[in-house]
Amino acid sequence: MRDGFISVAAGTPKIRVADCRYNAEQIFTLMREADKQGVKVLALPELCLTGYTCGDLFLQDTLLRGAEEGLQTILEATRNLEIVTALGLPVWDKWDNKLYNCAAIIQKGEILGLIPKVYLPNYGEFYEQRWFASGSGVEHGIELCGQHVSLCTNQTFACDTMPNLVIGVEICEDLWAPAPPSVELARKGATVILNLSASNELVGKADYRRSLVTGQSARLMCGYVYADAGEGESTTDVVFTGHNMIAENGTLLAERRFATGLTVSEIDVDRLIHDRRRTNTFTFGKEPPEIWRCGFTLPVEETRLTRYVSPSPFVPEDAAGRAERCEEILRIASLGLKKRLEHTGAKTAVVGLSGGLDSTLALLITALAMGMLNRPASDIVAVTMPCFGTTARTKSNAELLAERMGATLKIIDISQAVRRHFTDIGQNMENHDVTFENGQARERTQVLMDIANQTGGLVIGTGDLSELALGWCTYNGDHMSNYAVNCSIPKTLVRHLVAYLARDNAEKDEALHDVLEDILDTPVSPELLPAVQGEISQRTEDLVGPYELHDFFLYYMLRWGFPPRKIYRLALYALGKTYTPDVILKWLKTFYRRFFSQQFKRSCLPDGPKVGSAALSPRGDWRMPSDASAALWQAELETLE
């Protein structure tokens, strides 16, 4: 429960049709098993206490009494369990003389509420209207198992000890309907929707069912737990396979078919609330009806994580997904630059080429944009500007890359110009301080801007999202350009984009492939300090930390608004086999310190295309005062020592 995680499960008991006593035993046994596994919220199938396939037996008093007695047995057997459980049974309402297909929400021997099914299928193999009445508009109390219980579709169940956990319930066909009850429940605060289902299996139906569950969780920004009927239901005409799913905001966390038992994962309700908070259209439109809200309590404790957390959240881990992501990003970025070149009538695109990853990607994107415009690659002016820290390897790679791409190459050694500038300002050449480094970066930017003026062109920025987050750029140096094509691409993804294009050119141009591979093998460095024996002496990740960690921190801080404590916990979970806790905490502190102190550089960024869900443009995703205090975040970090 801490950090917003709640363990949930979809369960499918093995039942016998119409044997309520046996089914009750199976249900409370499964509830006990779920409790042992730390599950706090459990959804069970539609009408699981009787079986969904009872047919006209639903009209028999014997079955209805058996269902109530079975529920009483479950309440008594689980009165010491904290787990909140939704299970299905038929409920006869003496008040209006109707039979309802209901979900009973129970905890610690108490029935918290009854939710009647709204949409009753009566087509194909379904005949529910033969036995049940729709719960639409039903809002009153009834007596069940000696308790006075609310019977109402418009009710939610809120956890007193975890305010962001609010449970809503719908039943099977309700999800298939044009206006599912879960929509209004979510608009009134439900963050986790439970669906008690008895959906029979047909060829292709699982894919459709899966798309409904994941799509609804995305549309409502909620967790969605789908529990399906399985073994034991009648197979006279259809088969049920227990297709259980747990989804969160469009992502399928866990899934199981053709089996009984539990499907378990953890839903992050704080993450859902953050997304709802930032999406102001979530509550627009006609106000939903009043919702009855029932409170319950769960003990506050650590939720053991079993859900997968990617160590590289910006990078798909499967090869096919990664290739698709790379292709899409390259197309978006190059389309953005194409439009800017068209609009300005620029005769050239000027790229400062260092022989490193970022400038390589910027050149490749620029070449794609030129191709879209049916313009020759020679309209790209690639400028390499060796200085005190430039190595033969990076200089050679920059020259080879420009040659293979067909760009117009300019080699301008800026060493003399920088020395003269240092003489003018009284900078000692032996003092390798920030002035020594930034003087080179600003000289390079001046050269690029002036060449752009000479050629009627635009300077194409090369800095990436990770560098912007850390402020790892020189203000009014490499920080500045006319259009920054890499500005929303994180460093971990930059590498994969270059690798993708390297593979794409393996057969077309072997020499281009080879130079791209060597660039990929070159340590990340600004090369602003003198080389040592011809080798790079300044390695970025030794100074600011591994980009693998910083991109992880950035994703969860920027995209999901997680606090430092939660990011640290997730980093330990996802990257703990690669980095020690001390190392993770060290660089997390560095990340927050630099992120807050370097905002002034992000407040005046040049234009550039957004390609993913996280970006730092001051005109788009991120508006933050340059003088905001980091005290609250730093104080929380200190508690992690």
N, C-alpha and C positions, 0 to 999 in steps of 0.2 A: 504493500500500500504506500510505503514511502516513495517519494519522487514521482508519484502519480501512477505507479504500476499496480494493476489489480489482476490477480490470476483468475482466469475464467475457463470454463469448459463446456463443450457440447457433448452430451452423453447419449448413448443408445443402449438401453437394457435389452436383453433377450427376453421376450415376453411369450405369453400364451393368450390367444384370443379369448376374451371374456373371462379369464381366470384372474380376477382382481386380487385375490389373496396372494397368489404366486407372483403376480406383477408387482404388488406392493413390496414384497421381499426383495425382488430384483432391484427395485428403485432405491430402497433405503440402503441396500448393500452398495450400490453404485455411488450414492451420496456419501457414505462413509469412506469409500475409496477415494473419492474426490477430495474429501476433507483431509485425508492423510497426505495427499499430494499438495496441500496448501491452497487448493482452489477456494475462492470466496464467492463466486457467482457461477451457478450451474444451470444450464438449459437442457431439458429433456423433451422427447418428441410429443407431438400432438396426440391427445387421447391415449397416452402410453399406459395409463392405469387400467384401461379396459382393452386396449387395442383399437386401432383406427378402423379395422375391417370387420367390425361387429355387425354391420348391416342393420336389419330390422330389430336385432336384439337391443339396440339403443332405446327402443320404446318399451322394453320390459322393466317393470319395477325391480325385479330381482337384480338385474345388472346395475341399475342406478343405485340401489342400496349397497350392492357390492362395491361400487366405486367409492361411495362415501365412507364405507367401513375400511376400505383399503387406504384411503387418505388418512383416516384416523390412525390406522396402524403406522403409517409413515411418520405422522406427527409425533406419536409417542416414541417411536424408535429413534428419532433424530432430534429430540427436544434439547439435547446438549450440544448440538452442532451449530456453529456460527454461520455455516454456509447458507447463502440465499439461493433457493432453488425454485425454478419454474417448471411445473409438470402439467401434463394435459389430462383432462377427465371431462365427462359429460356432467352437467349440473342442471338439475330440475328446479326451476324457479316457481315455487307455489304462488308467489305474489302475482305474477302475470301469466301463469299457466303455460310456460314455454320451456323448451329444452335448449340449452346453450352448449356449444363446444368451447370449453374454457381452458385457460391457463391459470393454475393456482400458484401464487407466489408465497412460499413458506420459509420460515426461519425459526429455529429453536422452538418447535412445537406450535407456532402461531401461523395462522393464515393472514398474510399481510394484505391480500386482495385477490379478486378474481377478474380476469380479463376475458370477455366473450369475443369470439371470432366475428369479424364484421362481414367479410366477403365469403359467401358459401358457394363453392363451385358445384354446378349442376350440368355438366357437359361431359362428353366422352365417358370415361370410366368413373366419374364422380357423381354422387347422388346426395349430397349433404342436405339439400333443402327438403329432402324427404323426411328427415328426422329433426334438424336443428333450425332454430330461428337466428336471424342476424342480430348481432349485439349493437348495431348502429343506434346511437341515441340512448342506450340503456344506462341509467345512472341511479342506482338505489342500493339498498342493503338487503342481504338475505341471511338466513341462518344455515350454517354448514358445520358439521362436526362439533356442534355445541358452541360455535363462535358466531358473532355477528360480523359479517364480512361485506365489504363494498363490492358490488358487481357493476363494473364500469369500464368502458374502453378508454376513456380519457383519464387515466391515472398513471402516475409515475411513482417510483420508489427511490427515495433519496437517502444516502448514507450520511448520518450525522457526523461521523468521524473522518469522512473523506468527502468534503462538500462537492467536489467535481464528479463524483460517482452518482449518477442518476440513471436508474434503469427504466426502460420502457419495454413493452411487450406487444408483439403482434403474432398472428398464427397463420402459418403456411400461405394460403391463397391471398391473404392480406398484402403480401409483398408483390404478388403478381398483378394486383389491381392498379388502375391508373392513378389513384390517390391513396397510397398506403397510409394506414394510421400512424406509422412511424414518422411521417413527415411532420405532423402536428406535435407528436410527442417530442421530437428533436427540437422543434421551434420553441417548445416550452421547457427545454433544459435537459432532456434525456441525452446522455452521452454514450450509453450502452444499450443497444436494442437486442432483445432476445426473441428469436423466432422459433416457435414450437411447430414442427412440420411433420407431415406424412406425405412426402412426395415420392411417388413410385418411379421406378427407373425405366427409361426408354433410351434407345440409341440416340445419342446427341443431346439428351436432356441435361446431363451433368454440366456440359459447357454453358448452356443457357442459364441454369440455376446458379452456377458460379459467377456468371456475369451479372446476374441480378443482385447477388449478395455483395460483391465487391463494388458494383456501381452504386448501390444504395448507401453503402458505408462512406463512399466518396462524396456523394451528393449531400448527405446529411452531416458529414464530418464527424462520424461516430464510430464506435466499435459495434460490430454486428456478429452475434453468435447464433448460428443456425444449427439446430438439432433435428435430425431426420429419423423417421421410423426405420426399423431394420428387421433383423431376424426374429421370427415368431409371428409376424403379421401373416394373415392369410395370403396364400399364393394361388387362390382359385383362378384369378384372371390377371393379376399384376404381381410384381416383385418389388420389394423395398430393400434398399441396400445400405441404409444408414449413412447417407452422404452428409457428413458433419463438416462445418466450416467455421473459422473464426477470421474475421476481416477487420481492418482498421484503416479508415480513410482511403479506401481504394486498394489497399495492400492485403493480400491473402496471407495471414500469419500461420495458419495451420489448416489441414484438410485431411479427411479420412473417408474412405468408402469401403463397402463390402466387409464391414466388421462391426462388432458390438464393442462397448467400452467407452473410454473417455478420449476426447481430443482436447488437448490443453494448450493454452498460451497465455500471454499477458497483454492486456490492453493498457495503453498509456493515456489515461483520461486527461492529464495535464496538457499533453501534446494536442489533443483534440480541442480543448478549451482555448489554447493559444491560437489555433487556426481559426476558430470561430470568432475570437476577439478581433483578429486582424481583417476578417472578411465581413465588412459591414452590411453586405447584402443578405447575410444569413437570416436576418429577422425582418426583412422588408415584406410588404404585402399585407393582406388582410389578417387581422389578429386571429389566432386559433382560439377555439373554445377554452373555457376555463378547465384547468387540469387538476384533478384530485391528486394530492401528493401525500404519500405515506412515508414516514421516516423509519429507518432501521439503523442499527449500530454494528460496526465491525471493529475488532481489536486492531489497533495501529501496530503494524509490524512490517518487517522487511519482506518484500515479495521476491522470491527466488526467480531469477530470470532464466527462461528457456528459449525465448524467441530469438531469432537470429538478428544480430546487429552487425552490419557490414563494417569492416575496418576502413573501407574506402567508400564512403557514402556517395561521392560524386561519380564513382566509376562502376558501371555494371561489371559483375564478376564473370558472367559467361561470355564466351568469345562472340557469339552472335549478337547478343544484346549490346556489347561494347562497340562492335562494328557499326551497328545501327545508330547508336548514340553519337559516335564520331561523325558519321555521314550527315546526321541531322544538324549537329553543331556547326560543321564546316559550311553547310548550305546556308544556315541562318546568318552566320558571321559574314560570309562572302556576299550575300544578298544585301546586308546592311551597308557594306562598303560600296557595292555596285551603285546603290541609290545615291550615296554621298558623292561619288565620283561623277555620276550623271548630273546631279543637281548643281554642283559647283563648276562643271565644265573643266575639271582639272585635266591638264595635259599629261601629268605624271603622278605617280604615287611614290613617295620617297620613304624608304625603309632603312633604318640604321641596323646593319647586320653585324652581330658580334661573334657569330659562330656558336651561340648558345641556343637553348630550346625556345625561349620566348620569341626572339627575333626570327628564328627559323619558322615558327608557326605563323607569325605575322606575314612573312614573305609568301608562304604557301597559300594563306587565305587571300592575300592580295592578287596572287596569280590566278586563283579561281575566279575572283571578281573580274579581273581583266578578261578572262575567257568568256564569262557571261556577257561582257560588253563587245565581244568579238574584236578585242584590241590586242596588239602584240605584247608579249612579255617584256619587250624592250622599253615599253612605256613605264616600267617599274625601274626606278633608280635605286639600286642597292648600294649603300655607302658603308664601307667598313673603315673604322677610324682607330687604328692601333695607337696605344699609348704605353705608359710605364708597366702596366700589369698584363698586357696582351701576350699570349703565348703563341708560338709558331703553329700549334695545333688548331687553336680557334681561328687564327687569321687565315690559315690555309683552308679550313672548312668553310669559312664565310665566302672566300673567293671561289672555291669550287662550287658551292651551292648556287651562288649568283650566276656562274657560268652555265651550269646544267639547267637552271630555270630559264635561261635566256634573258635575264635582266641586264640592264645597263649598269656596269660596275664602276664605282669610283672608290679609289683607295686614297684616303687622306690621313696622313700621319699627323696627329694633333699634338705630339710631344713638344715641339718648338713653341706652338701657340700657348700651351698650358704653362710652360716654363716662363715665357714672357709675362703672362698674366700673374704668375706667382711672384715674379720680380716686382711687378707694378704694385702689388698689394703687400709685399714684404713677407711672403710665405716661405719659410725655410723648406728646401727640397728634402731635407732629412726628417722633417716632421710629418710623419704619415698619419695625420689626424683627419677629422671629418672634412676640413677644408681641402686637404690634399685629394681626398676621394671625390668630393662633390664638385670641385673645380673641373675635373675631367668630365664628369657626367654633364655639367652645364655647357661645357665647350662643345661636346658632341651634339647636344640639342640645338645650340646656336648654328652649328654647321648645317644640320639637317633643315632647319627652318630657312636658312639663307639659300640653300640649294633648291628648296621647294619654291622660293620666290623667283629664283633664276629660271626655273623650268616650268613655271606656272602650275605647280603641283601641290599636293597635300602631304604632310608628314603623317605616316601611319604609326600609331602608338604600339608598343610591344609589351607593356607591363600587364601582368595577369592579376586575377582576383586575389590570390593568396598574398601577393606582394602588396596590393592595396590594403588588405586587412591588417597586415603587419607594418605598413608604412615603409616597406623596404624599397624605397625609390627616392630619388633626389628631387626635392621640391624645385619646380621650374627647370628640372633636368629631364631625366627619362620619365618623370611624372607627367610631362606635357607633350601634347601632339595635336594634330588637327582632327584625327579620328582614331579611337583606340579599339582595335578589333579584338584584343584578348581580354578586355577589361572584366568580363564576367566568367572567364574560364579559369578554374582553380589549377594550381600547379600540378597536382596529381593527374589531372585530366589532360593538361598540355602534353605531357609525355606520351600518353596513349594516342592523342591525335597525330602527333608526329610519327609515332610507330605505325599507325594505321596507314598514313600516306607513304611511309617507307615501304611497307608491304605491297601497297597498291602499285608502286613503281619498280618492284623487284624485277619484273620481266620487261617492262617498257624501257627502263633506263637503269642499267646496272650501276653505273657510276653515281647517279643521283641516289639510288638506294644505299650505296655504300657510305656516302658522305652523311646521309641522314642517320644511319646506324651509328656512325662515329660520334655524331653530335649527341645522340641519345646516351652514349657511353661517357660523355664528358661531364665532370662534376659541375654542379650548378654554382656559378660564381659571377660577380660583377666585374672581376679582373681590374680592380682599381688600386691594388697594392702590387708592388714589384714582384715579378715571378722569381722563384728560387730554383736555380739550375734549370731554367726553362720550363718549369712546371708551375701550375696554378698554386698560389700560396693562400688564397682567400676563398674558403669554401662556405657558401651561404648557410648550409644546414649546421655547420659547426658553430655559427654565430647566433642564429635566431632559432635553431631547432629544426627537427625533421618536418618537412612539409606534409608527410603522411599524418603526423599528429595535428599540425595546425589546420589542415583542411578538415579533419574530423571535428576539431573544436569549432571551427568556423561554421560548418554545416549545422550543428546543433544549437549554436548560439544565435546565428543569423536567421536560419530558416524556421526554427521551432521555439526560439526564445528560452531555451533551457538555462537554468541557473548553473553556476560553476560546480556545485556539489554533484548535480545530476550528470553533467558532462564528464566529470572525473570518474564517476561510477561506471558510465557507459564505456569510457575509454579503457578502464581496467578490464571490463568484460570483453570488449572487442579486440583490444591490442595488448592485453596483459601478458601474452606469451612472447611478445616482441620487445616490450619495454617494461622496466620495473616501475612500481608505484612512484618512487622518488623522481624518476626521470619524467614520467607523465605529469606529475604535479609541478615540477620545475618549469617545463615548457608551457603548461597551462597558465602559470603565473606570468610568464613572458608574453603569452598571447594576449591576456587581458591588459597588461601594462602597455604594450605597444598599440593595441587596438584603440584604447582610449586616447593615448597621447598623440596618435598620428591622424586623428580625424580631420585636422585642418587640411591635410593633403587631399582627402576625399571630398571635402566641401567644394572644391573647385576643379573637379575632374573634367576632362574633355568628353565630348560625346562618344558613345560606343554602344554596340548592340548587346542587349540582354539575351542570353541563350539558355539559361537554366532558371530554376526556382529561387536561386540565391544570387543577389547582386548588390552592389554598394554605390550605385549612382545616387548623387544627392538630389537628382530630379525624379528618381524612380523609387527604388525599394528602401533606401536608407536615408533618413533625415535625423541628424544628431548634432547637437551643439559641439563646436570644437573645444569648448572649455568645460564639458561635462565631467563631473567627478566620478572616479572609479572606486570610491571608498567602500560602497556597499558590496561590490563584487570582490574587492580585495579582502574585506573582512570575512566574507564567506570562505574565501580560499585559505585564509589563515586557520580556519577550523578544521581543515583537512590534513593538517600536519600530523 
